[in-house]
Amino acid sequence: MMMGGLLMSGLTMLSEANLPTPAFALTPVFREYIDTFDGYSFKYPQNWIQVRGAGADIFFRDPIVLDENLSVEFSSPSSSKYKSLEDLGSPEEAGKKVLRQYLTEFMSTRLGVKRESNILTTSSRVADDGKLYYQVEVNIKSYANNNELAVMPQDRVARLEWDRRYLAVLGVENNRLYSLRLQTPEKVFLEEEKDLRRVMESFRVEKI
Ligand SMILES: *[C@@H]1O[C@H](CO)[C@@H](O)[C@H](O)[C@H]1NC(C)=O
């Protein structure tokens, strides 16, 4: 009886924040990551795992969907002199730069690989810290020919390899350009949009 009572109250606490939905669809608890040394912070789903040596200043990924991850990067303090986000131009112009950077990073040297990209939205907002942030959303699809060496064009069938959503939040502080980047398969994005937007909205840059 006692045990049951305890369990029940535990469940009640949980469901206050999460309306009754199947267990797997529960809104995850968020944890805050604060880097006072480099000057940024954000919130991420508690079950995400930090991956070291992934090339970014910080890198987390979903433990189940390995293609879903987030990273934070910033321009090198010695070589960059960003005064404000507007140095990048409008959100639309910044969006084009972000997309160009993605396409460069994902450039493939494989034969017969084609990328199709789209800027879905760009926007700006002033967060509760009074600072300006840009948000950029991009879709990129990658197609590969199943038989690039086929002589007849009709034998080279382009197959969709992946279809991903890339979300970036940009902010300027300490003369640096900071970017939080989220990447996820498009079908996962549709399911987890609310959580991913919460990560994006939580990103802050701070004076060091
Ligand atoms: C992060 O996700 C992207 C695709 O969304 C994937 O290509 C990449 O390998 C992932 N990175 C790591 C380190 O898991």
The ligand as a Tripos MOL2 file, in Angstrom:
@<TRIPOS>MOLECULE
LIG
   14    14     1     0     0
SMALL
NO_CHARGES

@<TRIPOS>ATOM
      1 C1         25.1320   14.5510  -36.0190 C.3       1 LIG1
      2 O1         24.0060   14.4000  -36.8830 O.3       1 LIG1
      3 C2         24.3210   14.3940  -38.2600 C.3       1 LIG1
      4 C3         23.0590   14.2640  -39.0790 C.3       1 LIG1
      5 O2         21.9430   14.8890  -38.5900 O.3       1 LIG1
      6 C4         25.2310   13.2250  -38.5730 C.3       1 LIG1
      7 O3         25.5950   13.2580  -39.9360 O.3       1 LIG1
      8 C5         26.4780   13.3110  -37.7170 C.3       1 LIG1
      9 O4         27.2540   12.1640  -37.9260 O.3       1 LIG1
     10 C6         26.0960   13.4040  -36.2420 C.3       1 LIG1
     11 N1         27.3270   13.6040  -35.4920 N.am      1 LIG1
     12 C7         27.7060   12.8190  -34.4940 C.2       1 LIG1
     13 C8         29.0590   13.0740  -33.9190 C.3       1 LIG1
     14 O5         27.0060   11.9360  -34.0480 O.2       1 LIG1
@<TRIPOS>BOND
     1     1     2 1
     2     1    10 1
     3     2     3 1
     4     3     4 1
     5     3     6 1
     6     4     5 1
     7     6     7 1
     8     6     8 1
     9     8     9 1
    10     8    10 1
    11    10    11 1
    12    11    12 1
    13    12    13 1
    14    12    14 2
@<TRIPOS>SUBSTRUCTURE
     1 LIG1         1 GROUP 0 **** ****
